[in-house]
Amino acid sequence: MRYVAAALLAALGGGEPSAANIKKILSSVGVDADDEKVNMVVKELAGKNIEELIEEGKEKLGTMPAAGAAPAAAAAPAGAADAPAAAKKEEEPEEEEDDDMGFGLFD
């Protein structure tokens, strides 16, 4: 994904999504570019209009069902609600351990 993003940045900046530009952009943020991946992105984008590719992608995203993500999002808060309950359950035994009437094992 970072290679495609670098290619898009190069194109939007007025440059060409070439291997040299992609490597330059990635190295500017501290990413070591893999030549094989860079060349694959350059090959796939060769001769294509970036703006047209973005529009095609938007259309494809618009046709994807969004209902699949709702149960996953609903599950996260439920799990988050269980965490404080579990923490309370863990706290209770600690309180019982402290309530030993002042006698310790090694007193």
C-alpha positions in Angstrom: 0.0 0.0 0.0 2.8 2.4 0.8 4.2 1.9 -2.7 0.9 2.8 -4.3 0.6 5.8 -2.0 4.1 7.0 -3.0 3.2 6.6 -6.6 0.0 8.6 -6.1 2.0 11.3 -4.3 4.5 11.5 -7.1 1.7 11.8 -9.7 -0.3 14.4 -7.7 2.9 16.4 -7.2 3.3 16.8 -10.9 5.9 14.1 -11.3 5.7 10.7 -12.9 5.2 7.6 -10.8 8.6 6.2 -11.7 10.7 3.9 -9.7 13.1 6.7 -8.8 10.3 9.0 -7.6 8.7 6.3 -5.6 12.0 5.4 -3.9 12.7 9.0 -3.2 9.3 9.6 -1.5 9.6 6.4 0.5 13.2 7.1 1.6 12.1 10.6 2.7 9.9 9.0 5.4 12.5 6.4 6.4 11.1 3.4 4.4 13.5 1.1 2.6 11.9 0.4 -0.8 11.8 -3.1 -2.1 12.8 -3.0 -5.8 10.5 -5.8 -6.8 7.4 -4.1 -5.3 8.4 -0.7 -6.7 8.8 -2.2 -10.2 5.5 -4.0 -9.9 3.7 -0.7 -9.1 5.4 1.1 -11.9 4.5 -1.7 -14.3 0.9 -1.7 -13.3 0.5 2.1 -13.5 2.4 2.4 -16.8 0.3 4.3 -19.4 -2.6 4.8 -17.0 -4.2 8.0 -15.9 -4.1 8.3 -12.1 -7.3 10.4 -11.9 -9.2 7.8 -13.9 -7.9 5.0 -11.7 -9.0 6.9 -8.6 -12.5 7.4 -10.0 -12.7 3.7 -10.9 -11.7 2.8 -7.4 -14.4 5.1 -5.9 -17.0 3.4 -8.1 -15.9 0.0 -6.9 -16.0 1.1 -3.3 -19.5 2.4 -3.8 -20.8 -1.0 -4.9 -19.4 -2.8 -1.9 -21.9 -3.6 0.8 -21.3 -1.7 4.0 -23.5 -3.8 6.2 -20.7 -6.3 6.8 -18.7 -3.9 9.0 -21.6 -3.1 11.4 -21.5 -6.3 13.4 -17.8 -6.0 13.9 -18.1 -2.4 15.1 -20.9 -3.4 17.5 -18.8 -6.3 18.8 -16.0 -4.0 19.8 -18.0 -2.0 22.4 -19.4 -5.2 23.8 -15.9 -6.5 24.3 -14.9 -3.2 25.8 -17.8 -3.4 28.3 -16.7 -6.8 29.4 -13.2 -5.6 30.2 -14.2 -3.4 33.1 -16.5 -6.1 34.4 -13.6 -8.6 34.3 -11.3 -6.0 36.0 -13.9 -5.7 38.8 -14.0 -9.5 39.2 -10.2 -9.6 39.5 -10.3 -6.8 42.1 -12.7 -8.7 44.4 -10.3 -11.6 45.2 -7.5 -9.2 46.0 -9.8 -7.5 48.5 -10.6 -10.8 50.1 -6.9 -11.7 50.3 -6.2 -8.4 52.1 -9.0 -9.2 54.6 -7.0 -11.8 56.6 -7.7 -10.3 60.0 -4.2 -9.0 60.4 -2.5 -12.3 60.4 0.0 -13.2 57.8 1.7 -16.4 56.9 5.0 -15.4 58.2 4.0 -13.2 61.1 
